[in-house]
Amino acid sequence: MKARVHVMLKNGVLDPQGEAVRHALGALGFAGVSGVRQGKVIELDLADGTTEATVKEMCEKLLANTVIESYSVELA
């Protein structure tokens, strides 16, 4: 079983990496980009029967800093 966790900074939290990417895109001639938010994707190989609640617990305890980040879970 696989799970994919998407972690992003919450709205309102400064994203210096996203801003650096936006600036670099502008410098490369991509003028239409007004904002970039950068996040991460974590793919987990799990034992069959692992629940979404267990993956969310992993996120709450380790994979996401829930003070400044939000996350979503996809099970496959």
C-alpha positions, 0 to 999 in steps of 0.5 A, a space after each residue: 500500500 502506498 500513501 502520498 502526503 502533500 505538505 504546504 506552508 499555510 496561507 499567510 506564512 512567508 515562503 522565501 523559497 517560493 519567492 526565490 523561485 518566482 524571482 528566478 522565473 522572472 529573470 528567465 523571462 517568464 513574466 506572468 508568474 505573480 506568486 509561487 508557493 513551494 511545498 513537499 511530497 512524501 511517498 510512503 510504502 506502508 503495510 496493507 491495512 494501514 489506515 488513513 488515521 495512522 498516516 495522519 498521526 505520522 503527519 501530526 507527529 513528524 512529517 508536517 509542522 502543523 503550526 505553519 504547514 498544512 497537509 493532505 493524504 492520498 492513499 493508493 
